[in-house]
Amino acid sequence: MSTTSSDERPVAVITGGAIRVGGAISRALAAAGYRVWIHYNRSAEAAAALLGELGVAAEGGAGLGALAADLGEDSARRRLLAALVDPGGPAGGRVDLLVNSAASFEHGAFLARSDDDLQRVLAVNLIAPLALVRGLAPALQRVGGAVVNILDLAAYQAWGGYADHCVAKAGLAMATRALAGELAPSVRVNGIAPGTVLWPDEARFAEGSPARAAITARIPLGRAGTPEDVARAVLYLAREPFITGHTIVVDGGRLASAVGPL
Ligand SMILES: NC(=O)c1ccc[n+]([C@@H]2O[C@H](COP(=O)([O-])OP(=O)(O)OC[C@H]3O[C@@H](n4cnc5c(N)ncnc54)[C@H](OP(=O)(O)O)[C@@H]3O)[C@@H](O)[C@H]2O)c1
């Protein structure tokens, strides 16, 4: 039996929840009263630090635990799912909200990449989110839960050098709609498509770079967003009981104005 079954606070799982955008989502959900599972792959130190910051759920804090898994590996996904739904775990197997935020962001000309490269990107960015929804569906159905998939403008616009990423995110956009129908009425499934809210950790996007200036010039609101902009939208979709199958674009107007003036 769960040691904290009397704790009625809802439970959220955030993949890639230790750093950057996922970290902001974990913090926002914790601040909003969720107990949070922080999934990570390589960011073990950041996950432990964030868990320390949030405090232990059993002592009134928000952290249920940090769970490692390479979401590209089927066996790792299964281990993660088993830990999340374990009735003897700290949340008694309860899950109210799944936020699929983990994703790779691989760059490379399509013709220079391989089928293996494509499969690796699809495994993390598309198959894993779907596998987690399927695996957590019984838990989500029990409580009338919700899923929020973190997409990307790349689901709607083709970025040069990111064909695999665009295909995976476009697939996740359609999955958001398809699963909303399949899992209704007990579970809602929505998405957030951020524009640039944090710059990739690559030299060509360094502070003051022409790449940053060019992207910023295409954002009508005149600036990149913040991870907190995304986190607030996640919280909104997590709470709104009559919205399912939709994606909120959080991009400062970039997608809406992509065609430009006449
Ligand atoms: N940053 C932006 O401006 C922006 C714009 C549009 C969309 N997004 C979307 O927002 C989400 C978060 O973006 P971000 O910029 O914060 O991401 P990021 O800095 O690229 O970090 C990637 C995240 O995904 C996890 N991850 C990557 N490969 C993984 C694997 N094989 N198995 C498990 N986890 C894996 C990482 O976990 P570890 O660090 O623990 O390995 C990390 O938490 C993504 O879905 C991204 O596509 C971001």
The ligand as an SDF file (V2000), in Angstrom:
LIG
                    3D

 48 52  0  0  0  0  0  0  0  0999 V2000
   13.6370   25.6750  -26.0700 N   0  0  0  0  0  0  0  0  0  0  0  0
   12.7260   26.1700  -26.9030 C   0  0  0  0  0  0  0  0  0  0  0  0
   12.7350   27.3670  -27.2370 O   0  0  0  0  0  0  0  0  0  0  0  0
   11.6740   25.2610  -27.4700 C   0  0  0  0  0  0  0  0  0  0  0  0
   10.9590   25.7050  -28.5880 C   0  0  0  0  0  0  0  0  0  0  0  0
    9.9720   24.8820  -29.1030 C   0  0  0  0  0  0  0  0  0  0  0  0
    9.6990   23.6700  -28.5270 C   0  0  0  0  0  0  0  0  0  0  0  0
   10.4150   23.2630  -27.4480 N   0  0  0  0  0  0  0  0  0  0  0  0
   10.0980   21.9530  -26.8810 C   0  0  0  0  0  0  0  0  0  0  0  0
   10.0540   22.0550  -25.4520 O   0  0  0  0  0  0  0  0  0  0  0  0
   10.5520   20.8550  -24.8760 C   0  0  0  0  0  0  0  0  0  0  0  0
   11.7340   21.1700  -23.9570 C   0  0  0  0  0  0  0  0  0  0  0  0
   12.6490   21.9640  -24.6930 O   0  0  0  0  0  0  0  0  0  0  0  0
   14.0880   22.3480  -24.1000 P   0  0  0  0  0  0  0  0  0  0  0  0
   14.6760   23.3850  -24.9960 O   0  0  0  0  0  0  0  0  0  0  0  0
   13.9920   22.6120  -22.6420 O   0  0  0  0  0  0  0  0  0  0  0  0
   14.8230   20.9670  -24.3420 O   0  0  0  0  0  0  0  0  0  0  0  0
   16.4000   20.6480  -24.2620 P   0  0  0  0  0  0  0  0  0  0  0  0
   17.1270   21.7270  -23.5630 O   0  0  0  0  0  0  0  0  0  0  0  0
   16.8260   20.2830  -25.6390 O   0  0  0  0  0  0  0  0  0  0  0  0
   16.4080   19.3940  -23.3190 O   0  0  0  0  0  0  0  0  0  0  0  0
   15.9010   18.2020  -23.7810 C   0  0  0  0  0  0  0  0  0  0  0  0
   15.1030   17.5620  -22.6830 C   0  0  0  0  0  0  0  0  0  0  0  0
   14.6400   16.3110  -23.1770 O   0  0  0  0  0  0  0  0  0  0  0  0
   15.2420   15.2610  -22.4260 C   0  0  0  0  0  0  0  0  0  0  0  0
   15.6960   14.2190  -23.3410 N   0  0  0  0  0  0  0  0  0  0  0  0
   16.3880   14.3700  -24.4960 C   0  0  0  0  0  0  0  0  0  0  0  0
   16.6870   13.1550  -25.0230 N   0  0  0  0  0  0  0  0  0  0  0  0
   16.1500   12.2410  -24.1770 C   0  0  0  0  0  0  0  0  0  0  0  0
   16.1220   10.8150  -24.1520 C   0  0  0  0  0  0  0  0  0  0  0  0
   16.7120   10.0730  -25.1020 N   0  0  0  0  0  0  0  0  0  0  0  0
   15.4800   10.2120  -23.1340 N   0  0  0  0  0  0  0  0  0  0  0  0
   14.8870   10.9300  -22.1670 C   0  0  0  0  0  0  0  0  0  0  0  0
   14.8960   12.2640  -22.1250 N   0  0  0  0  0  0  0  0  0  0  0  0
   15.5180   12.9040  -23.1120 C   0  0  0  0  0  0  0  0  0  0  0  0
   16.4120   15.8760  -21.6770 C   0  0  0  0  0  0  0  0  0  0  0  0
   16.6300   15.1720  -20.4800 O   0  0  0  0  0  0  0  0  0  0  0  0
   18.0990   15.1420  -19.7880 P   0  0  0  0  0  0  0  0  0  0  0  0
   18.6250   16.5430  -19.8140 O   0  0  0  0  0  0  0  0  0  0  0  0
   17.8530   14.6120  -18.4370 O   0  0  0  0  0  0  0  0  0  0  0  0
   18.9270   14.2090  -20.6210 O   0  0  0  0  0  0  0  0  0  0  0  0
   15.9370   17.2930  -21.4540 C   0  0  0  0  0  0  0  0  0  0  0  0
   15.1400   17.3890  -20.3080 O   0  0  0  0  0  0  0  0  0  0  0  0
   10.9090   19.9360  -26.0530 C   0  0  0  0  0  0  0  0  0  0  0  0
    9.8280   19.1060  -26.3440 O   0  0  0  0  0  0  0  0  0  0  0  0
   11.1440   20.9040  -27.1800 C   0  0  0  0  0  0  0  0  0  0  0  0
   10.9610   20.3200  -28.4630 O   0  0  0  0  0  0  0  0  0  0  0  0
   11.4080   24.0290  -26.9190 C   0  0  0  0  0  0  0  0  0  0  0  0
  1  2  1  0
  2  3  2  0
  2  4  1  0
  4  5  1  0
  4 48  2  0
  5  6  2  0
  6  7  1  0
  7  8  2  0
  8  9  1  0
  8 48  1  0
  9 10  1  0
  9 46  1  0
 10 11  1  0
 11 12  1  0
 11 44  1  0
 12 13  1  0
 13 14  1  0
 14 15  2  0
 14 16  1  0
 14 17  1  0
 17 18  1  0
 18 19  2  0
 18 20  1  0
 18 21  1  0
 21 22  1  0
 22 23  1  0
 23 24  1  0
 23 42  1  0
 24 25  1  0
 25 26  1  0
 25 36  1  0
 26 27  1  0
 26 35  1  0
 27 28  2  0
 28 29  1  0
 29 30  1  0
 29 35  2  0
 30 31  1  0
 30 32  2  0
 32 33  1  0
 33 34  2  0
 34 35  1  0
 36 37  1  0
 36 42  1  0
 37 38  1  0
 38 39  2  0
 38 40  1  0
 38 41  1  0
 42 43  1  0
 44 45  1  0
 44 46  1  0
 46 47  1  0
M  CHG  2   8   1  16  -1
M  END
$$$$
